[in-house]
Each structure stands twice: as structure tokens, then as C-alpha cells.
Amino acid sequence: MLESVSVQAILAIFLWTALGVYGFSSVWWLIETFVLSYKWKGDSEDVWGLDEIQVRILTVNAVPVVQQTVDAIPAGLTDVRVIAEEDIAIDGATVHVVPEAFTCDATNKGRAVEWARRNVGCDKEYVLYLDEDTIVTDFTGLPDADFIQFTEKPIYTGSRLTYLCEVFRTGYQFEQLGFHRLKYPLYAWGGGFAIRQAIEQDIGWDVATITEDTNLIWRAADKYDLEYQLVDRRFRNQAPPSVKSMLKQRRRWMSGTIKDDHLLPLWYRPLYFTRVVAWAFSPFVPFLAIASYLLPGTAPGVELYGLISTALLGVLFVYMFLGVIAYRKHPLLWPIFLLLTPLAVVLHATGALWGVLRPIEEFEVTEKVTAETIEQANQSLTEGELQEHDGTGRLLRGSSAEYETSVFDD
């Protein structure tokens, strides 16, 4: 009998601890999204024009992908630099090749941007960093802030599963609305952010990390009273073209974040830890709810436990709901995405959990596809439409008030 009671007590402690940790992560996300977002303005007034911005695009040698990114940059932005690992030719941009002999503490992408910081001249107020596959939209200038993060909206590239996960991830990223209230924003998206050139020049990139964008903003926030601003322009980037490439991408993101957590003050680490838990362990939330119903009497206050665990399960559907809002999916499509939420949760978390259990040290570029492949995958895109996009307007649909009526394309 005593042994039975002990097992029951241990199980109760485990269940309540798991519920408490995940519950804290969900509550913190809700606070960021719906409380700390107070006074955030999505349509920020442009203070700095395109003539005060230098664009830097990082690549190894993906010429067709980079060319599409350059073609979409507004004509008024004339200082466009491509930082490449190999000698390539890109129309409309100056290409700088990172010498093989260059060495520093940073590796891979970080090594390339550190070389550019030292060797590529810039007399502009801001440096705008784009990934090789970033297509700018509604881009006419910058607000007056030290670090400007643009929101993203991954475009369908042929894999329905990865696109579903990106809709889910975009919903989770609504927490960024509250980052302007934090001294240390919890992460950055390197595919679309601008930083004052003087701050970037001072901080530098010369550190060993595989998530150099988040690492940079944490170090900048530590040294400066950093003014952060999120701008909701929904720059388009590519959803991974396969589940395999998506899992590797998520693994790298999680590995780098965990490795760099020492940059945060002690009182910020629980907030960072909530993101790790909410991301990597979200597929286990349903089991917490199931346990409360299948094992009655296992935990003290089991009725309350069941109520709380069920509510936490519902938060996962909130992430997906906000994702379809960001993608402007027609309300008739909402039930489809909500029904597919469990699948998105498992796939999205698998790569992150992989990064927790077996973190990596090396940077691996996520596979990209050509503009032609994107146009073939998306029924709403006509041949050559990507090439004609000038970056000052939306890529698809003339107004943000219009709905998207396709489930798995834009």
C-alpha cells in the first residue's frame, strides 16, 4: 500500500510540474501577445527614406534565388550588396566575395557578415539584412528606431506539410508584438531586419554562433538602451520545400538559441526557457489532458488539473488561428487549419526537440527553390509575376482586406 501511495505521489508531482512549466510558457505568451503589445503600431511612419539604407543579402552561390530577391527591391534603394561565399554575378547589386583566407571567431553566415562589416563601406544610417530568399513587400522606408524587425510570411513552395507548419509558426510569432516592452527581445528573424550602421559596426558579428541574428540583438541590447520596433510588412520568404529541410532548420534554430542563452541576464532566462518548452514540448500537452481523465485521483485537485491542461491544449489552436489571420485566409478555410493543428504542432516541434536532445554546432543553409518553382506551386501567381514585383506593394492581392481562398497556396 505504501509503495502504491509513493508511486501515486511521484506521478502527481511529475504531472503538476509538467503542467506548471508549460502553463507558465503559455501564460507568458498570452501576456506578450495581448498585454505587452499595448501601444504597438503596425503601420509605423517612415522617417528614414530608401536613400538612407544599404541592403546586404547573404548567400553561398544561389544565383537564381538571390536575383529574385534583388529584383524585388524598390528602385529607390540603390545601395544593394550581395555578400557571397563564391564569385557570382547578380544584376542590380554589387557582389562582394568573402576571401577563403579570412578567419575570425564567427563561422559560416556569421563569418561572412563579419567580413562585410570590416570591409564593405557604408555611409548610410541603416544596414538592412535580407536572406537570399527574402522578397520585400510594402517597403518604402524605415521608422526611427535602433533595430527594426520586419514580420514574415513564408510562401508556399510545394510542400503542404511545411506550409502548414509555417502558418502555425507565424501565429506563434504574434508574441513579437510585445517585444518592444522587453530590454532583450527573445529572438530575431535574420531574413528581414535593419540596424543602425553605427551600432552594428560597434557590436560586430565576431562570435561563434549558428543563430547570429538573435545573438546580435542580445549583445546590442546588453550594451545599448536599444529601441526595438516591429514593423508588420510581412516580407515573403520561402517555406522549406521539404519536411526534412524544415526539421534541420528548426534543429539549428533551437541549438543556437540554447547555446547562446548565457548572453541573457538570469532574470530573463525563465522567459527564454518558456519558448524552448512551448516550442519543443508542445506535442506532449494533449497527454497532460488525457492523463487527468484516464487516471482519476492520480493528482490532487484532478478536476482543476483537467481544466487547466485542456485550456493549455486550446492555446495551441490559438497559435494556428492567429496564423490564418496573418495569412488572410478566408473564414471558410479556418476550420480546415484548426483541424490540422495537431499535425502542425507535432511536425513543427520535432525539429526543435531534436535540437534540444542533440544540438548541432555547424550552420546548414536551408534548401531554397527558384521563382519559377514558386509560381508553379501557387495557382494565384502567373508566370513572371515574381520578377515584376517591385517591393513597394503587396506581392499578392492589392489590399490587406482581401481574403485568400486557397488552402495550400498564396
Disulfide bonds with the S-S distance in Angstrom:
none
